Amino acid sequence: MNKQVAAEIAEEYIARWCRVAAYEELALMEENGDRDWENVVGRDGEEYKVLLYVLPEAANCLRMVVAVNDRSLRSAIAPLTRDTIMRPDGTYVE
């Protein structure tokens, strides 16, 4: 897994998710333990698995997590992750 390409993918997905996410939808996703995933091809031509999930955070905030790993899962390398925290009012913690 190329960590630079995985980081680019993770950053793209977290930015896209932040643009369209609504707190209520994230809360429901966290409550149900929902996880979304997608297989993507990086700019290096390799296949990656992108996993999106939500974790509870203090003060009713929600942590949005994007994890990127080698799609084949042959690698023992831990996934590369990016995350951000959304407040109940829909703003993000800096």
Beta strands, then each sheet from edge to edge (+ up, - down):
strand 1: 35-41
strand 2: 47-56
strand 3: 62-70
strand 4: 80-86
sheet 1: 1+ 2- 3+ 4-
end
